[in-house]
Each structure stands twice: as C-alpha cells, then as structure tokens.
Amino acid sequence: MEFTSAVAAAVMVTQSQGLSRAPGREHRSFAVQLVRRMMGLSAAFALGACALPDMDSFKSIDTSIFRPASVAALRESTVRVVTPEDLVDTDGRCGPIAPEQPGQTAVPAIPSGIALEMTECDVVKRAGIAEKVELGSNERSERTVTLTYIRGARPGIYRFVAGRLVTMERGPEPPPTARPARPARKPQRAT
C-alpha cells in the first residue's frame, strides 16, 4: 500500500499547476519529467514482478550446428572394384577394342571434371586418348600407368596405381594466340 500511495503522490506533484512550465522554471520542468519517468519505470518493474514468465516453456537454442564436425563421423565412400574393362591398353584406349566407324571417335567424351580415385578409363572418357602412355609396375608389384596429355581441354600428367588416379599434374599452358596486327592508318590529305 505504501508504494501505491507514493505513486499517487508523485502523479499529483507532476500534474500540479505550480510546477508545470511556468516561465523561468525550465530546470524544474526537467526535474518533473525525470520524476515522472522514474516513477513510471518503477511501476512497470513492480507490476512485472508480479507475473514472472514460466522459464520451463522457453526452448534452448540447438547448438549442434556450431560444433566442429569430426572426421570420424564421416562415412567412407565405397569405390567399386577395378575390372579389366576399366584399364587402358598400351595405346591409351579402354576395354575391348570395337571396330571404329568412319567419322566416329573411339571414346565418347563425357563433359565433367576429373578427380582422384577415378579409374583409368574414367579419365580417358573425360580427357580423350592420351598422347603418351607409360605402363609399368611399382615396388609392390602394382600396375602403374602414366597418361600424358599435351593438348586438349585438360593438359597434364595423370598417374595411376592399381587402376586408380593418385596424382594429377597440370600441363603446360598452350601459347596464347597471336592477334592479327591492325593495318596502319593512311594519312589524310590536307585540302
């Protein structure tokens, strides 16, 4: 009860004629406005304390999206077994050789990128038949192949072990095409 009587007294003081905007009393009107605001704020806090919100109804934020992903949680992708059809021959061609039709290329080009773990024929299908092919074996008696592309959209050196692409090296860039020189201007005659 004491609080409500104090609020009522403050309201009466602020509304009295003697303290409201009388000439020469601007500093008092500021004080009155300050008292009004302080009383309003304290009344709002007092009323707000009567009805506190139920804290159990609030949901916490899902922070799992901010946690760093563990590499242990990643699933390993399974790669299919390399078959003899996935390997190139000494000429850089894939699988069993089919008779070529006139005007038809031996390997249809697939317009997509080249990535590690691709088979030899997957690369040949994307980059075409290589200009240079080197076959061999490493110290573990695994098949090694090096395909070298000098021209084309993806020049470079592609190294395979056991039928899978393990390294790629960028090839030399083709020389820039020379622009034709502009013909010299003819001098204009003065008339």
Phi, psi and omega in degrees: 000327182296324183294315181294325178290327177291322178294317180296321179294320179294322178295319180295320180295319183287336182264358181290149184291330185291332183259358184265123171029047174280149181298136180084000182240042181294326180293331178285325179294326176295319179295323179293317179296322178295319178295319178301312183294319180295320180291319178297319179294317180293326177294320179295319178294321181294318180289326180292332181287340181289329184234082177285143179290155178284111184288342179286340182280345179281139178262140177281158181285139178283108183264008182292336180286344180267351180285143179291140179286139180268140177289341178289336181278346181287138177276140176283134178279139180270134177253144182285160182289140178284123179256167178300336177288342180271358184256149179268159177265189184293340178268356180087017180260156184262147169051198180294137183281121178264148179296132183278141174273149178297135179081010182240136179280157183289326183235120176289131183283136176257120183280079176207175185282170178247134182227161176297157181074004174285156177279169181300315182288331176299320179290317180297324178294334181266324185255348182094183181283133185287151177286330182223131180233129177237121178254146179187196176217154181263189183293343178263012180063032175265148179293131174238139179225138174237119177253126180246125177247121180263322180246175176104185183286333183231070179291140180164182179246123182246122181250134182240144172229127181056035176086357182247142178289123181247328178219151175227134175238136180289137180274174179294141178287143178293148180296145181293145179287137181283135177279143177292140181290143178285141177292144181293146179286144175277135178294141180274143179279140175276130181254000000 
